[in-house]
Amino acid sequence: MKAKELRGKNQTELENELQELKKELFNLRFQHATNQLANPMELKRVKRDIARVKTVMRQQELGQLVSR
């Protein structure tokens, strides 16, 4: 997922995306703990995607605060 794609979404869509990523991270951690995770790099990818979503949400929040 690219930050450019995320910037085109509104706050509600970003919150939904964040919820989905957190669920995915939970499932991946569970698979990792039970030694069923095929690709451990998926953990890293999901964590980075979560960080991207949070960053874009914060940027939009600050942009709205500045424009008021």
Buried (B, 14 or more C-beta within 10 A) or exposed (E): EEEEEBEEBEEEEBEEBBEEBEEBBEEBEEBEEEEEBEEEEBBEBBEEBBEBBEEBBEEBEEEEEEEE
